Amino acid sequence: MNIAALVANVIQLLIILAVFFIRGLDLGPLVIFLLFLLMPIPFINFLALFFSKRPILASRAEDVDGSNGLVKREAVRVLYEEDRCPVLTVGDTAYTVRDLSEGGVRIRAGAEMPFKKKFNGDIRLLSGDHIRFKATVARREEGEVVFKFTEPVGTAILMEEKKALAAADA
């Protein structure tokens, strides 16, 4: 939309200048006066486009959150049900995984569960893969804890896990 407006403004300015320079003083004082009145309009439009808060090349409409205009990030996320979920092991304690993404994991754990600020763990996935990770506690929610990985999990591993989960559903 904004690119079309830029092109239209450039064309409008070129037409005004072409008429003025081709015909010159033959146009008469009234027409010359009107051309000078019209010349600032493309410049005002340029300023409005460049100082608007929207980018000139907007993202696709489905990627933009309507409430605040932020672009939603794309991430592979695997959601698990109660009966089929991987096991996350920290030390000698095992937890059930509720949600796994490239950047972190959410587990079912009580608020009293002690976790260090940084720790190492292991996730045994339904696909048979193992993920060894280093993480930090991002937040504690009602009966759940969210960890943020220091290094993201590969998308290929998550896609294999989605395939394994879909195969188990079939």
Backbone bond lengths (Angstrom), bond angles and torsions (degrees), N, CA, C in turn:
res aa  C-N    CA-C-N  psi(-1)  N-CA   C-N-CA  omega(-1)  CA-C   N-CA-C  phi
1 M - - - 1.443 - - 1.514 110.58 -
2 N 1.334 117.84 -48.80 1.456 120.56 -178.79 1.518 111.86 -68.66
3 I 1.324 118.54 -32.53 1.456 121.05 178.74 1.523 109.14 -67.52
4 A 1.323 116.94 -39.74 1.466 120.23 176.88 1.527 110.08 -63.15
5 A 1.324 117.46 -38.76 1.468 120.58 177.89 1.521 110.97 -66.00
6 L 1.339 117.03 -39.67 1.470 119.82 176.81 1.521 111.32 -62.20
7 V 1.316 116.63 -45.08 1.464 120.81 179.74 1.531 110.21 -63.41
8 A 1.319 117.32 -42.59 1.464 120.65 179.20 1.523 111.10 -63.01
9 N 1.327 117.94 -39.90 1.463 120.90 178.78 1.523 111.65 -65.64
10 V 1.318 116.94 -41.33 1.466 120.28 178.69 1.526 110.08 -63.88
11 I 1.315 117.01 -44.24 1.466 120.78 178.91 1.533 110.42 -62.98
12 Q 1.316 117.28 -43.06 1.466 121.10 179.02 1.523 110.65 -60.64
13 L 1.320 117.24 -45.23 1.461 121.08 -179.86 1.528 110.98 -64.76
14 L 1.337 116.99 -41.13 1.458 120.45 178.64 1.528 112.19 -64.23
15 I 1.324 117.17 -39.50 1.467 120.76 178.49 1.526 110.65 -64.05
16 I 1.327 116.58 -44.60 1.467 120.22 179.94 1.530 110.30 -62.05
17 L 1.333 116.29 -46.22 1.460 119.20 -179.88 1.523 112.12 -67.05
18 A 1.338 117.05 -38.22 1.464 120.16 178.61 1.523 111.16 -63.85
19 V 1.311 117.62 -44.52 1.474 120.77 178.31 1.524 110.07 -61.14
20 F 1.303 116.57 -43.30 1.459 120.30 -178.06 1.529 111.68 -66.70
21 F 1.343 117.47 -44.67 1.455 119.55 -176.51 1.531 113.23 -78.62
22 I 1.318 118.38 -29.47 1.469 120.12 179.92 1.526 110.15 -74.88
23 R 1.318 116.52 -48.68 1.468 120.18 -175.55 1.525 112.19 -88.84
24 G 1.325 116.62 -30.12 1.460 120.95 176.26 1.512 113.71 58.79
25 L 1.319 115.84 -133.27 1.463 121.91 -174.49 1.523 112.97 -75.71
26 D 1.355 117.48 -9.68 1.467 120.49 178.05 1.529 111.70 -66.93
27 L 1.298 117.69 -15.31 1.461 121.03 -176.36 1.526 112.24 -71.32
28 G 1.265 116.26 -30.65 1.457 119.40 -177.86 1.514 110.68 99.82
29 P 1.335 116.39 158.71 1.464 120.13 -173.82 1.528 113.79 -65.81
30 L 1.316 119.28 -34.50 1.464 121.10 -178.43 1.524 111.09 -68.12
31 V 1.331 118.07 -43.77 1.456 121.92 -179.58 1.532 110.26 -67.57
32 I 1.334 117.17 -40.79 1.463 120.23 177.97 1.527 109.73 -62.18
33 F 1.312 116.96 -41.97 1.466 121.39 177.72 1.531 110.81 -60.69
34 L 1.331 117.25 -43.10 1.470 121.11 179.02 1.532 111.36 -66.00
35 L 1.340 118.17 -38.32 1.462 120.65 177.18 1.526 110.98 -63.07
36 F 1.324 117.00 -41.10 1.461 119.38 177.93 1.524 111.74 -67.85
37 L 1.317 117.60 -29.27 1.465 119.93 174.85 1.532 110.99 -71.26
38 L 1.333 117.50 -33.65 1.466 121.21 -178.64 1.524 113.06 -79.59
39 M 1.333 118.57 -24.98 1.469 120.78 -175.29 1.529 114.20 -60.56
40 P 1.320 121.61 -37.19 1.469 119.04 -179.54 1.533 114.42 -69.64
41 I 1.310 118.51 -18.38 1.470 121.00 -175.87 1.525 111.96 -61.04
42 P 1.357 121.22 -48.23 1.468 118.55 177.02 1.527 112.76 -61.58
43 F 1.335 117.38 -36.36 1.463 119.44 179.37 1.524 111.52 -66.46
44 I 1.316 116.73 -39.06 1.467 120.46 176.94 1.527 109.63 -64.29
45 N 1.331 116.64 -40.58 1.462 120.31 177.73 1.526 111.35 -64.10
46 F 1.350 117.69 -41.15 1.462 120.86 176.33 1.521 110.43 -58.32
47 L 1.330 116.09 -47.18 1.465 119.66 -179.41 1.524 111.20 -61.78
48 A 1.330 116.16 -41.98 1.465 119.71 179.59 1.528 111.14 -63.27
49 L 1.328 116.98 -39.85 1.464 120.21 179.93 1.525 111.86 -69.30
50 F 1.317 117.49 -40.39 1.455 119.94 -177.16 1.516 112.90 -75.94
51 F 1.323 117.83 -25.71 1.452 119.54 -179.82 1.523 112.88 -100.25
52 S 1.329 117.20 3.87 1.457 118.95 175.85 1.520 108.61 -72.32
53 K 1.325 116.67 155.85 1.464 121.11 -175.94 1.511 112.74 -82.66
54 R 1.304 117.51 -11.22 1.452 120.28 179.08 1.518 110.12 -86.36
55 P 1.336 118.35 145.50 1.456 119.80 176.85 1.518 110.64 -70.23
56 I 1.333 115.96 154.04 1.464 119.77 -179.62 1.522 110.21 -64.86
57 L 1.328 117.18 -42.95 1.464 120.67 174.95 1.518 107.89 -102.18
58 A 1.319 117.31 96.90 1.463 121.45 -178.10 1.524 109.62 -75.65
59 S 1.322 115.39 155.46 1.452 121.22 176.69 1.519 109.32 -73.06
60 R 1.330 114.68 172.54 1.455 118.40 176.16 1.521 109.69 -61.44
61 A 1.297 117.09 149.17 1.465 122.16 -174.60 1.525 111.83 -60.71
62 E 1.333 118.61 -35.21 1.459 119.41 -177.64 1.524 112.28 -75.58
63 D 1.346 118.29 -14.23 1.460 121.27 178.19 1.520 112.90 -87.54
64 V 1.323 117.83 -11.49 1.456 120.83 -174.84 1.514 109.53 -101.41
65 D 1.327 116.63 128.13 1.445 122.82 176.53 1.526 107.92 -75.41
66 G 1.318 117.77 123.96 1.455 121.87 -174.70 1.516 114.53 -66.34
67 S 1.320 118.75 -26.68 1.453 120.09 -173.90 1.522 112.93 -74.26
68 N 1.338 117.66 -36.91 1.454 118.26 -176.75 1.520 113.85 -131.16
69 G 1.312 119.36 1.21 1.454 121.85 176.10 1.513 114.86 78.16
70 L 1.328 118.59 6.38 1.455 120.96 179.52 1.519 110.59 -77.94
71 V 1.308 116.05 147.90 1.452 121.10 178.45 1.518 108.38 -84.61
72 K 1.327 115.33 127.56 1.459 119.92 178.63 1.516 109.53 -71.96
73 R 1.321 116.25 140.80 1.448 119.11 179.24 1.521 109.67 -87.27
74 E 1.290 114.76 147.98 1.449 120.70 177.70 1.528 108.43 -93.19
75 A 1.318 117.69 128.28 1.456 121.42 178.49 1.525 108.72 -147.76
76 V 1.315 114.32 145.62 1.457 119.99 174.78 1.521 106.61 -82.92
77 R 1.316 116.30 126.18 1.461 121.37 -178.35 1.523 108.07 -133.80
78 V 1.325 115.39 135.91 1.458 121.42 178.11 1.528 107.58 -114.61
79 L 1.336 115.88 120.97 1.468 121.92 177.78 1.521 108.54 -103.39
80 Y 1.330 116.43 135.49 1.459 121.63 -176.00 1.517 110.68 -113.12
81 E 1.344 114.52 153.51 1.455 121.16 175.36 1.523 108.91 -95.32
82 E 1.319 116.33 169.17 1.475 121.23 -177.05 1.526 112.66 -60.80
83 D 1.331 116.69 -39.07 1.460 119.27 -172.45 1.528 114.08 -83.51
84 R 1.341 118.99 -23.26 1.461 122.13 179.58 1.523 109.20 -130.42
85 C 1.317 116.34 102.57 1.466 120.08 179.13 1.523 109.50 -151.47
86 P 1.321 116.65 151.69 1.465 120.17 178.45 1.526 111.36 -70.32
87 V 1.324 114.61 170.10 1.459 121.07 -179.72 1.521 108.63 -115.25
88 L 1.325 115.63 128.03 1.454 122.70 175.35 1.518 107.25 -101.73
89 T 1.320 116.48 129.34 1.457 121.11 -178.57 1.517 109.55 -117.16
90 V 1.339 115.02 126.78 1.465 122.04 173.24 1.516 105.81 -124.35
91 G 1.335 115.14 112.25 1.467 118.88 -175.36 1.518 109.40 66.41
92 D 1.340 116.46 -123.58 1.462 121.13 179.04 1.523 112.39 -102.63
93 T 1.336 117.79 6.68 1.458 121.88 -175.92 1.524 110.24 -106.29
94 A 1.345 115.62 135.51 1.464 121.60 179.77 1.523 109.61 -111.19
95 Y 1.332 115.64 142.88 1.466 123.09 179.62 1.515 108.58 -131.90
96 T 1.336 116.30 153.14 1.462 120.31 176.98 1.530 109.22 -89.15
97 V 1.317 114.83 136.82 1.465 121.78 -179.51 1.521 108.92 -86.89
98 R 1.314 117.30 131.80 1.458 122.57 179.08 1.527 111.67 -100.55
99 D 1.339 115.71 -31.50 1.456 121.04 -171.27 1.521 107.55 -155.82
100 L 1.330 116.99 133.37 1.460 121.21 -179.29 1.518 108.96 -133.75
101 S 1.331 116.29 132.62 1.459 121.09 176.62 1.519 108.83 -138.23
102 E 1.324 115.98 -179.86 1.458 120.87 -179.11 1.525 111.58 -61.64
103 G 1.329 116.29 -34.58 1.454 120.27 -172.92 1.510 115.87 -98.06
104 G 1.342 118.01 -12.53 1.454 118.21 -177.28 1.508 113.37 -175.66
105 V 1.326 114.12 -174.44 1.455 121.35 -176.93 1.526 108.55 -144.57
106 R 1.334 115.36 147.22 1.474 121.29 175.71 1.519 106.92 -118.15
107 I 1.336 115.16 129.05 1.465 119.79 -178.10 1.520 109.99 -121.06
108 R 1.332 114.54 161.48 1.454 120.32 173.97 1.519 107.31 -89.10
109 A 1.341 115.64 116.41 1.470 120.73 179.83 1.518 107.90 -158.32
110 G 1.286 115.97 148.46 1.458 120.74 178.50 1.520 111.53 -72.66
111 A 1.310 116.45 160.66 1.463 121.45 -179.59 1.518 111.84 -66.37
112 E 1.338 116.39 -22.63 1.462 119.46 -178.13 1.530 112.58 -81.74
113 M 1.325 118.25 -7.06 1.455 121.25 -179.69 1.522 109.78 -64.63
114 P 1.325 117.65 122.32 1.466 119.34 -179.23 1.525 111.09 -83.70
115 F 1.306 116.53 126.22 1.450 122.40 173.91 1.515 107.76 -127.28
116 K 1.335 115.15 137.17 1.454 119.11 176.30 1.525 108.56 -69.75
117 K 1.335 115.10 167.00 1.456 118.97 178.44 1.530 110.09 -61.65
118 K 1.331 117.39 -44.93 1.465 122.34 175.28 1.518 108.00 -125.19
119 F 1.317 115.62 139.13 1.462 119.22 -179.12 1.524 109.86 -154.12
120 N 1.320 115.71 166.64 1.457 123.19 177.08 1.522 108.18 -108.47
121 G 1.320 115.53 149.23 1.454 119.75 178.38 1.508 111.43 -153.66
122 D 1.322 114.56 -178.26 1.456 121.91 -177.85 1.521 107.86 -143.77
123 I 1.338 116.52 136.71 1.466 121.10 176.21 1.523 107.76 -119.60
124 R 1.333 115.46 126.07 1.456 121.13 175.03 1.521 106.47 -98.17
125 L 1.337 117.24 110.58 1.458 122.70 -174.79 1.522 111.62 -83.26
126 L 1.329 115.95 163.53 1.466 121.39 178.04 1.522 111.49 -66.70
127 S 1.331 116.57 -26.54 1.466 120.49 -179.96 1.524 112.09 -75.82
128 G 1.336 117.55 -7.84 1.454 121.90 -179.14 1.517 112.97 99.88
129 D 1.329 117.66 -11.22 1.465 121.05 178.67 1.520 110.80 -74.84
130 H 1.325 114.93 156.66 1.461 122.06 174.30 1.518 107.76 -118.48
131 I 1.317 116.04 137.72 1.461 121.48 174.86 1.516 107.02 -116.16
132 R 1.305 115.96 118.08 1.466 120.87 171.84 1.517 105.55 -96.79
133 F 1.327 116.62 132.21 1.460 119.28 -173.67 1.515 111.75 -142.29
134 K 1.311 114.53 161.41 1.459 124.10 167.61 1.524 104.86 -117.07
135 A 1.340 116.03 135.93 1.461 118.99 -174.84 1.517 111.12 -146.33
136 T 1.326 113.77 168.09 1.462 122.06 172.40 1.524 107.77 -127.39
137 V 1.318 116.32 155.03 1.462 120.44 177.59 1.531 107.83 -75.29
138 A 1.326 116.54 120.09 1.463 120.92 179.44 1.525 110.34 -86.42
139 R 1.336 116.56 -46.24 1.472 120.22 179.15 1.526 109.43 -166.12
140 R 1.303 113.56 160.26 1.468 121.34 175.16 1.517 107.41 -114.49
141 E 1.318 114.63 131.54 1.454 120.52 177.58 1.516 107.90 -118.80
142 E 1.285 116.31 -178.22 1.459 121.60 -177.60 1.526 110.83 -63.25
143 G 1.330 117.12 102.21 1.459 121.87 178.51 1.514 114.14 75.59
144 E 1.322 118.40 8.17 1.454 121.83 -178.45 1.530 110.13 -140.02
145 V 1.326 114.44 155.39 1.465 121.21 176.46 1.525 107.06 -129.98
146 V 1.336 115.95 137.47 1.466 121.54 179.56 1.521 108.13 -110.44
147 F 1.339 115.50 128.94 1.454 122.15 177.98 1.517 109.81 -110.74
148 K 1.304 115.73 144.80 1.463 121.64 174.83 1.519 107.99 -109.36
149 F 1.350 116.24 126.02 1.451 120.96 179.31 1.524 110.17 -72.55
150 T 1.342 116.39 143.34 1.461 119.00 175.16 1.524 110.64 -75.64
151 E 1.345 117.03 -29.35 1.458 122.38 173.96 1.525 107.31 -125.56
152 P 1.334 118.09 129.70 1.466 119.40 -176.49 1.525 113.11 -64.67
153 V 1.310 114.35 151.41 1.465 121.74 176.00 1.523 107.16 -79.02
154 G 1.315 116.98 143.21 1.461 120.85 -179.33 1.526 112.25 -66.22
155 T 1.325 115.09 143.81 1.463 121.24 179.08 1.530 110.99 -63.39
156 A 1.318 117.33 -34.91 1.464 120.70 -179.11 1.531 111.13 -61.24
157 I 1.324 116.93 -40.36 1.471 120.55 179.24 1.528 109.85 -64.44
158 L 1.317 116.36 -42.47 1.469 119.92 -179.58 1.529 111.62 -67.60
159 M 1.330 117.13 -36.59 1.465 119.79 177.83 1.535 110.56 -67.05
160 E 1.331 117.55 -38.04 1.469 120.52 175.13 1.529 110.49 -63.32
161 E 1.320 116.23 -38.76 1.462 119.93 178.70 1.532 110.53 -65.95
162 K 1.333 117.01 -39.38 1.475 119.68 176.46 1.523 111.20 -63.03
163 K 1.325 116.19 -40.42 1.469 120.06 177.70 1.534 110.40 -63.79
164 A 1.324 117.65 -42.98 1.461 121.20 179.38 1.524 110.75 -64.09
165 L 1.328 117.17 -38.71 1.452 121.20 178.24 1.520 111.36 -67.53
166 A 1.346 117.34 -40.09 1.452 121.36 177.58 1.522 111.55 -67.20
167 A 1.327 117.35 -38.25 1.458 121.14 178.19 1.517 110.94 -65.89
168 A 1.324 117.13 -35.95 1.464 120.47 178.46 1.532 110.62 -69.68
169 D 1.333 117.28 -31.08 1.458 121.28 178.88 1.531 111.74 -72.74
170 A 1.327 116.63 -29.57 1.472 120.78 -175.98 1.498 112.91 -76.32
